[in-house]
Amino acid sequence: MAELRKRGLTTAVICSTPFEKLGRAQARIFGVPELPLVMISHPLGGIAMDNVRERAAQAIPVVLELLRERVK
């Protein structure tokens, strides 16, 4: 993801809330501290598909906004 970001592509990482600090640290380590983190509720693994859809519904507006910003 970091290399794609460095090449100017619109990128983001979908991250559940307990991993936000780790995600930001990794972005800094890999040289892309501005890498957007799209935060979703935790957990993602081991949940029913309806709950996965809820997580996706949380992420979609943020991802769309990132894409809109890219087009401006």
Jmol script that loads the backbone (N, CA, C; Angstrom):
load data "model"
ATOM      1  N   MET A   1       0.820  -1.184   0.000  1.00  0.00           N
ATOM      2  CA  MET A   1       0.000   0.000   0.000  1.00  0.00           C
ATOM      3  C   MET A   1       0.864   1.247   0.000  1.00  0.00           C
ATOM      4  N   ALA A   2       1.932   1.235   0.782  1.00  0.00           N
ATOM      5  CA  ALA A   2       2.804   2.400   0.874  1.00  0.00           C
ATOM      6  C   ALA A   2       3.413   2.736  -0.475  1.00  0.00           C
ATOM      7  N   GLU A   3       3.849   1.728  -1.212  1.00  0.00           N
ATOM      8  CA  GLU A   3       4.473   1.983  -2.513  1.00  0.00           C
ATOM      9  C   GLU A   3       3.465   2.560  -3.499  1.00  0.00           C
ATOM     10  N   LEU A   4       2.243   2.073  -3.457  1.00  0.00           N
ATOM     11  CA  LEU A   4       1.207   2.624  -4.330  1.00  0.00           C
ATOM     12  C   LEU A   4       0.938   4.083  -3.983  1.00  0.00           C
ATOM     13  N   ARG A   5       0.889   4.375  -2.703  1.00  0.00           N
ATOM     14  CA  ARG A   5       0.666   5.762  -2.253  1.00  0.00           C
ATOM     15  C   ARG A   5       1.803   6.656  -2.719  1.00  0.00           C
ATOM     16  N   LYS A   6       3.024   6.180  -2.593  1.00  0.00           N
ATOM     17  CA  LYS A   6       4.194   6.956  -3.010  1.00  0.00           C
ATOM     18  C   LYS A   6       4.171   7.224  -4.512  1.00  0.00           C
ATOM     19  N   ARG A   7       3.520   6.358  -5.275  1.00  0.00           N
ATOM     20  CA  ARG A   7       3.407   6.538  -6.728  1.00  0.00           C
ATOM     21  C   ARG A   7       2.250   7.450  -7.114  1.00  0.00           C
ATOM     22  N   GLY A   8       1.556   7.971  -6.116  1.00  0.00           N
ATOM     23  CA  GLY A   8       0.494   8.928  -6.381  1.00  0.00           C
ATOM     24  C   GLY A   8      -0.893   8.352  -6.534  1.00  0.00           C
ATOM     25  N   LEU A   9      -1.054   7.072  -6.270  1.00  0.00           N
ATOM     26  CA  LEU A   9      -2.381   6.462  -6.378  1.00  0.00           C
ATOM     27  C   LEU A   9      -3.200   6.733  -5.120  1.00  0.00           C
ATOM     28  N   THR A  10      -4.498   6.787  -5.297  1.00  0.00           N
ATOM     29  CA  THR A  10      -5.393   6.941  -4.153  1.00  0.00           C
ATOM     30  C   THR A  10      -5.417   5.622  -3.402  1.00  0.00           C
ATOM     31  N   THR A  11      -5.010   5.664  -2.161  1.00  0.00           N
ATOM     32  CA  THR A  11      -4.952   4.454  -1.344  1.00  0.00           C
ATOM     33  C   THR A  11      -5.455   4.746   0.060  1.00  0.00           C
ATOM     34  N   ALA A  12      -5.833   3.707   0.737  1.00  0.00           N
ATOM     35  CA  ALA A  12      -6.240   3.786   2.135  1.00  0.00           C
ATOM     36  C   ALA A  12      -6.149   2.384   2.713  1.00  0.00           C
ATOM     37  N   VAL A  13      -6.139   2.308   4.019  1.00  0.00           N
ATOM     38  CA  VAL A  13      -6.156   1.027   4.710  1.00  0.00           C
ATOM     39  C   VAL A  13      -7.421   0.967   5.553  1.00  0.00           C
ATOM     40  N   ILE A  14      -8.162  -0.108   5.411  1.00  0.00           N
ATOM     41  CA  ILE A  14      -9.334  -0.318   6.259  1.00  0.00           C
ATOM     42  C   ILE A  14      -8.842  -1.003   7.520  1.00  0.00           C
ATOM     43  N   CYS A  15      -9.181  -0.413   8.637  1.00  0.00           N
ATOM     44  CA  CYS A  15      -8.581  -0.801   9.915  1.00  0.00           C
ATOM     45  C   CYS A  15      -9.658  -0.799  11.003  1.00  0.00           C
ATOM     46  N   SER A  16      -9.682  -1.836  11.816  1.00  0.00           N
ATOM     47  CA  SER A  16     -10.637  -1.819  12.928  1.00  0.00           C
ATOM     48  C   SER A  16     -10.045  -1.026  14.093  1.00  0.00           C
ATOM     49  N   THR A  17     -10.918  -0.487  14.894  1.00  0.00           N
ATOM     50  CA  THR A  17     -10.553   0.505  15.906  1.00  0.00           C
ATOM     51  C   THR A  17      -9.381   0.130  16.813  1.00  0.00           C
ATOM     52  N   PRO A  18      -9.234  -1.102  17.291  1.00  0.00           N
ATOM     53  CA  PRO A  18      -8.104  -1.383  18.176  1.00  0.00           C
ATOM     54  C   PRO A  18      -6.741  -1.297  17.478  1.00  0.00           C
ATOM     55  N   PHE A  19      -6.751  -1.296  16.150  1.00  0.00           N
ATOM     56  CA  PHE A  19      -5.496  -1.301  15.401  1.00  0.00           C
ATOM     57  C   PHE A  19      -5.133   0.063  14.809  1.00  0.00           C
ATOM     58  N   GLU A  20      -5.862   1.098  15.203  1.00  0.00           N
ATOM     59  CA  GLU A  20      -5.601   2.429  14.654  1.00  0.00           C
ATOM     60  C   GLU A  20      -4.171   2.894  14.962  1.00  0.00           C
ATOM     61  N   LYS A  21      -3.751   2.776  16.202  1.00  0.00           N
ATOM     62  CA  LYS A  21      -2.407   3.219  16.579  1.00  0.00           C
ATOM     63  C   LYS A  21      -1.339   2.457  15.786  1.00  0.00           C
ATOM     64  N   LEU A  22      -1.499   1.160  15.650  1.00  0.00           N
ATOM     65  CA  LEU A  22      -0.568   0.342  14.876  1.00  0.00           C
ATOM     66  C   LEU A  22      -0.575   0.766  13.404  1.00  0.00           C
ATOM     67  N   GLY A  23      -1.739   1.001  12.846  1.00  0.00           N
ATOM     68  CA  GLY A  23      -1.840   1.422  11.457  1.00  0.00           C
ATOM     69  C   GLY A  23      -1.126   2.739  11.205  1.00  0.00           C
ATOM     70  N   ARG A  24      -1.295   3.698  12.110  1.00  0.00           N
ATOM     71  CA  ARG A  24      -0.625   4.992  11.950  1.00  0.00           C
ATOM     72  C   ARG A  24       0.889   4.836  12.092  1.00  0.00           C
ATOM     73  N   ALA A  25       1.324   4.004  13.027  1.00  0.00           N
ATOM     74  CA  ALA A  25       2.761   3.770  13.213  1.00  0.00           C
ATOM     75  C   ALA A  25       3.354   3.114  11.963  1.00  0.00           C
ATOM     76  N   GLN A  26       2.667   2.130  11.415  1.00  0.00           N
ATOM     77  CA  GLN A  26       3.162   1.457  10.219  1.00  0.00           C
ATOM     78  C   GLN A  26       3.221   2.411   9.024  1.00  0.00           C
ATOM     79  N   ALA A  27       2.234   3.276   8.902  1.00  0.00           N
ATOM     80  CA  ALA A  27       2.246   4.255   7.809  1.00  0.00           C
ATOM     81  C   ALA A  27       3.485   5.150   7.924  1.00  0.00           C
ATOM     82  N   ARG A  28       3.791   5.597   9.131  1.00  0.00           N
ATOM     83  CA  ARG A  28       4.992   6.428   9.332  1.00  0.00           C
ATOM     84  C   ARG A  28       6.258   5.642   8.995  1.00  0.00           C
ATOM     85  N   ILE A  29       6.343   4.420   9.491  1.00  0.00           N
ATOM     86  CA  ILE A  29       7.524   3.579   9.258  1.00  0.00           C
ATOM     87  C   ILE A  29       7.756   3.373   7.763  1.00  0.00           C
ATOM     88  N   PHE A  30       6.682   3.190   7.006  1.00  0.00           N
ATOM     89  CA  PHE A  30       6.808   2.938   5.574  1.00  0.00           C
ATOM     90  C   PHE A  30       6.852   4.219   4.743  1.00  0.00           C
ATOM     91  N   GLY A  31       6.926   5.376   5.415  1.00  0.00           N
ATOM     92  CA  GLY A  31       7.137   6.631   4.713  1.00  0.00           C
ATOM     93  C   GLY A  31       5.916   7.294   4.128  1.00  0.00           C
ATOM     94  N   VAL A  32       4.741   6.922   4.602  1.00  0.00           N
ATOM     95  CA  VAL A  32       3.500   7.549   4.121  1.00  0.00           C
ATOM     96  C   VAL A  32       2.612   7.934   5.313  1.00  0.00           C
ATOM     97  N   PRO A  33       3.091   8.849   6.134  1.00  0.00           N
ATOM     98  CA  PRO A  33       2.334   9.178   7.351  1.00  0.00           C
ATOM     99  C   PRO A  33       0.944   9.742   7.072  1.00  0.00           C
ATOM    100  N   GLU A  34       0.722  10.227   5.851  1.00  0.00           N
ATOM    101  CA  GLU A  34      -0.582  10.791   5.494  1.00  0.00           C
ATOM    102  C   GLU A  34      -1.552   9.732   4.974  1.00  0.00           C
ATOM    103  N   LEU A  35      -1.140   8.476   4.952  1.00  0.00           N
ATOM    104  CA  LEU A  35      -1.988   7.396   4.458  1.00  0.00           C
ATOM    105  C   LEU A  35      -3.300   7.360   5.241  1.00  0.00           C
ATOM    106  N   PRO A  36      -4.431   7.496   4.553  1.00  0.00           N
ATOM    107  CA  PRO A  36      -5.706   7.468   5.262  1.00  0.00           C
ATOM    108  C   PRO A  36      -6.005   6.087   5.844  1.00  0.00           C
ATOM    109  N   LEU A  37      -6.525   6.088   7.046  1.00  0.00           N
ATOM    110  CA  LEU A  37      -7.042   4.864   7.657  1.00  0.00           C
ATOM    111  C   LEU A  37      -8.557   4.982   7.676  1.00  0.00           C
ATOM    112  N   VAL A  38      -9.218   4.025   7.080  1.00  0.00           N
ATOM    113  CA  VAL A  38     -10.679   3.980   7.094  1.00  0.00           C
ATOM    114  C   VAL A  38     -11.054   3.092   8.268  1.00  0.00           C
ATOM    115  N   MET A  39     -11.589   3.705   9.303  1.00  0.00           N
ATOM    116  CA  MET A  39     -11.845   2.988  10.548  1.00  0.00           C
ATOM    117  C   MET A  39     -13.218   2.311  10.526  1.00  0.00           C
ATOM    118  N   ILE A  40     -13.222   1.055  10.948  1.00  0.00           N
ATOM    119  CA  ILE A  40     -14.462   0.300  11.103  1.00  0.00           C
ATOM    120  C   ILE A  40     -14.497  -0.271  12.518  1.00  0.00           C
ATOM    121  N   SER A  41     -15.675  -0.700  12.931  1.00  0.00           N
ATOM    122  CA  SER A  41     -15.830  -1.306  14.255  1.00  0.00           C
ATOM    123  C   SER A  41     -15.128  -2.654  14.312  1.00  0.00           C
ATOM    124  N   HIS A  42     -14.721  -3.013  15.481  1.00  0.00           N
ATOM    125  CA  HIS A  42     -14.049  -4.283  15.737  1.00  0.00           C
ATOM    126  C   HIS A  42     -15.049  -5.233  16.376  1.00  0.00           C
ATOM    127  N   PRO A  43     -15.001  -6.481  16.142  1.00  0.00           N
ATOM    128  CA  PRO A  43     -14.094  -7.234  15.293  1.00  0.00           C
ATOM    129  C   PRO A  43     -14.644  -7.346  13.882  1.00  0.00           C
ATOM    130  N   LEU A  44     -13.835  -7.885  12.997  1.00  0.00           N
ATOM    131  CA  LEU A  44     -14.302  -8.208  11.649  1.00  0.00           C
ATOM    132  C   LEU A  44     -14.338  -9.726  11.470  1.00  0.00           C
ATOM    133  N   GLY A  45     -13.344 -10.417  11.999  1.00  0.00           N
ATOM    134  CA  GLY A  45     -13.299 -11.868  11.873  1.00  0.00           C
ATOM    135  C   GLY A  45     -14.298 -12.554  12.780  1.00  0.00           C
ATOM    136  N   GLY A  46     -14.843 -13.642  12.299  1.00  0.00           N
ATOM    137  CA  GLY A  46     -15.722 -14.467  13.114  1.00  0.00           C
ATOM    138  C   GLY A  46     -17.107 -13.894  13.349  1.00  0.00           C
ATOM    139  N   ILE A  47     -17.538 -12.967  12.485  1.00  0.00           N
ATOM    140  CA  ILE A  47     -18.870 -12.379  12.671  1.00  0.00           C
ATOM    141  C   ILE A  47     -19.767 -12.770  11.494  1.00  0.00           C
ATOM    142  N   ALA A  48     -21.060 -12.612  11.696  1.00  0.00           N
ATOM    143  CA  ALA A  48     -22.041 -12.951  10.663  1.00  0.00           C
ATOM    144  C   ALA A  48     -21.950 -11.976   9.488  1.00  0.00           C
ATOM    145  N   MET A  49     -22.390 -12.426   8.317  1.00  0.00           N
ATOM    146  CA  MET A  49     -22.338 -11.597   7.113  1.00  0.00           C
ATOM    147  C   MET A  49     -23.097 -10.279   7.291  1.00  0.00           C
ATOM    148  N   ASP A  50     -24.181 -10.287   8.028  1.00  0.00           N
ATOM    149  CA  ASP A  50     -24.899  -9.029   8.260  1.00  0.00           C
ATOM    150  C   ASP A  50     -24.007  -8.024   8.982  1.00  0.00           C
ATOM    151  N   ASN A  51     -23.202  -8.503   9.914  1.00  0.00           N
ATOM    152  CA  ASN A  51     -22.285  -7.621  10.623  1.00  0.00           C
ATOM    153  C   ASN A  51     -21.148  -7.151   9.715  1.00  0.00           C
ATOM    154  N   VAL A  52     -20.705  -8.019   8.819  1.00  0.00           N
ATOM    155  CA  VAL A  52     -19.685  -7.610   7.839  1.00  0.00           C
ATOM    156  C   VAL A  52     -20.252  -6.503   6.955  1.00  0.00           C
ATOM    157  N   ARG A  53     -21.502  -6.660   6.545  1.00  0.00           N
ATOM    158  CA  ARG A  53     -22.145  -5.620   5.729  1.00  0.00           C
ATOM    159  C   ARG A  53     -22.228  -4.298   6.488  1.00  0.00           C
ATOM    160  N   GLU A  54     -22.484  -4.358   7.782  1.00  0.00           N
ATOM    161  CA  GLU A  54     -22.506  -3.135   8.600  1.00  0.00           C
ATOM    162  C   GLU A  54     -21.139  -2.459   8.588  1.00  0.00           C
ATOM    163  N   ARG A  55     -20.081  -3.256   8.703  1.00  0.00           N
ATOM    164  CA  ARG A  55     -18.722  -2.688   8.668  1.00  0.00           C
ATOM    165  C   ARG A  55     -18.459  -2.037   7.314  1.00  0.00           C
ATOM    166  N   ALA A  56     -18.888  -2.713   6.251  1.00  0.00           N
ATOM    167  CA  ALA A  56     -18.711  -2.148   4.902  1.00  0.00           C
ATOM    168  C   ALA A  56     -19.482  -0.841   4.768  1.00  0.00           C
ATOM    169  N   ALA A  57     -20.684  -0.801   5.317  1.00  0.00           N
ATOM    170  CA  ALA A  57     -21.484   0.428   5.265  1.00  0.00           C
ATOM    171  C   ALA A  57     -20.783   1.572   5.997  1.00  0.00           C
ATOM    172  N   GLN A  58     -20.014   1.263   7.039  1.00  0.00           N
ATOM    173  CA  GLN A  58     -19.236   2.295   7.728  1.00  0.00           C
ATOM    174  C   GLN A  58     -18.124   2.828   6.835  1.00  0.00           C
ATOM    175  N   ALA A  59     -17.504   1.939   6.082  1.00  0.00           N
ATOM    176  CA  ALA A  59     -16.324   2.301   5.296  1.00  0.00           C
ATOM    177  C   ALA A  59     -16.664   2.978   3.968  1.00  0.00           C
ATOM    178  N   ILE A  60     -17.741   2.595   3.335  1.00  0.00           N
ATOM    179  CA  ILE A  60     -18.041   3.067   1.986  1.00  0.00           C
ATOM    180  C   ILE A  60     -18.076   4.595   1.868  1.00  0.00           C
ATOM    181  N   PRO A  61     -18.750   5.330   2.741  1.00  0.00           N
ATOM    182  CA  PRO A  61     -18.760   6.786   2.574  1.00  0.00           C
ATOM    183  C   PRO A  61     -17.362   7.414   2.665  1.00  0.00           C
ATOM    184  N   VAL A  62     -16.529   6.867   3.504  1.00  0.00           N
ATOM    185  CA  VAL A  62     -15.169   7.397   3.648  1.00  0.00           C
ATOM    186  C   VAL A  62     -14.358   7.105   2.383  1.00  0.00           C
ATOM    187  N   VAL A  63     -14.472   5.902   1.867  1.00  0.00           N
ATOM    188  CA  VAL A  63     -13.756   5.532   0.641  1.00  0.00           C
ATOM    189  C   VAL A  63     -14.232   6.400  -0.522  1.00  0.00           C
ATOM    190  N   LEU A  64     -15.529   6.610  -0.630  1.00  0.00           N
ATOM    191  CA  LEU A  64     -16.053   7.460  -1.700  1.00  0.00           C
ATOM    192  C   LEU A  64     -15.525   8.886  -1.582  1.00  0.00           C
ATOM    193  N   GLU A  65     -15.451   9.399  -0.385  1.00  0.00           N
ATOM    194  CA  GLU A  65     -14.906  10.754  -0.178  1.00  0.00           C
ATOM    195  C   GLU A  65     -13.443  10.830  -0.591  1.00  0.00           C
ATOM    196  N   LEU A  66     -12.658   9.827  -0.280  1.00  0.00           N
ATOM    197  CA  LEU A  66     -11.262   9.802  -0.701  1.00  0.00           C
ATOM    198  C   LEU A  66     -11.162   9.829  -2.228  1.00  0.00           C
ATOM    199  N   LEU A  67     -12.033   9.087  -2.896  1.00  0.00           N
ATOM    200  CA  LEU A  67     -12.027   9.070  -4.356  1.00  0.00           C
ATOM    201  C   LEU A  67     -12.472  10.415  -4.926  1.00  0.00           C
ATOM    202  N   ARG A  68     -13.466  11.034  -4.298  1.00  0.00           N
ATOM    203  CA  ARG A  68     -13.931  12.356  -4.759  1.00  0.00           C
ATOM    204  C   ARG A  68     -12.817  13.389  -4.625  1.00  0.00           C
ATOM    205  N   GLU A  69     -12.081  13.343  -3.527  1.00  0.00           N
ATOM    206  CA  GLU A  69     -10.977  14.278  -3.321  1.00  0.00           C
ATOM    207  C   GLU A  69      -9.937  14.115  -4.412  1.00  0.00           C
ATOM    208  N   ARG A  70      -9.704  12.909  -4.832  1.00  0.00           N
ATOM    209  CA  ARG A  70      -8.705  12.620  -5.866  1.00  0.00           C
ATOM    210  C   ARG A  70      -9.099  13.247  -7.196  1.00  0.00           C
ATOM    211  N   VAL A  71     -10.390  13.292  -7.484  1.00  0.00           N
ATOM    212  CA  VAL A  71     -10.884  13.794  -8.769  1.00  0.00           C
ATOM    213  C   VAL A  71     -10.888  15.314  -8.814  1.00  0.00           C
ATOM    214  N   LYS A  72     -10.930  15.962  -7.674  1.00  0.00           N
ATOM    215  CA  LYS A  72     -11.007  17.440  -7.629  1.00  0.00           C
ATOM    216  C   LYS A  72      -9.825  18.091  -8.274  1.00  0.00           C
TER     217      LYS A  72
END
end "model"
wireframe off; spacefill off
backbone 0.3
color backbone group
